[in-house]
Amino acid sequence: MNRKYRKTVIAGNWKMNMTASEIKPFIEQLKENMPKTRACDVVLCTPAVMIPAMIKAGKEVKVAAGGQDVSKYEKGAYTGEVSATQLADIGTKYCIVGHSERRQYHHEDDMLVNAKARALLEKGIAPIICVGESLEQREAGVTMEYVAYQVKAALNGIDATQLRRCIIAYEPIWAIGTGKTATAEQAQEVCEGIRAVIRKIYGARPARAVSILYGGSMNAKNAAELLAQPDIDGGLIGGASLKPVDFATIIAASNQ
Ligand code: PEP
């Protein structure tokens, strides 16, 4: 982390878990376990139907609500989709795009991820843009080339002013939901590489100001070491964000 230049963000990704009625008790437990002061922004990304309940319950403890996906279209005959306008209208501040589960199960490609990020930016929502390599790519030694390509593609057409709202989440696919965490060195190396890619496109100042998160089995035990890395500005957390005590411990770890 480097608080002098950028925000620390601890974001939970609840995926398709929990219900709206479970939010209030979750937030109460989180509050009981959360440090009195904190130096990070906290976000919980839920299914779209649960966002209003998260906004309501999260207000008191300053937990923002995020979405997990958005349509690239502004409106129209796209049954089942949720637009950036609709997310913004209910007060959504953040939204994940390009999560590897969407890339894998819904065949989302880099161009679509870019279109979704741009749709969110148009409506003032901060995209949390996920990138990351597969195990095969890591073993083949092409991690940085692949991630650099994903970052460039996701940011295509996004100007330096819009970049200020973007958050990049480095999530090696092999570490998501597997219990296998990247070592702090591996995570730092790629996050540093991502910042270098952004520097090449936008210059030193904008690159220095972008928050880059690590995601992939981050938990109450390993968070402090990961968050101590200079280019890791927070976490995108799946499993551990469903446990209020663990999530509060990760938030506390970001106070270092
Ligand atoms: C994720 O879903 O983005 C994630 C990182 O999950 P987990 O923490 O469970 O690996």
Residues whose N, C-alpha, C, O or C-beta is under 5 A from the ligand:
A	BS01	PEP	N13 A175 I176 G177 T178 G215 G216 S217 M218 L236 I237 G238 G239
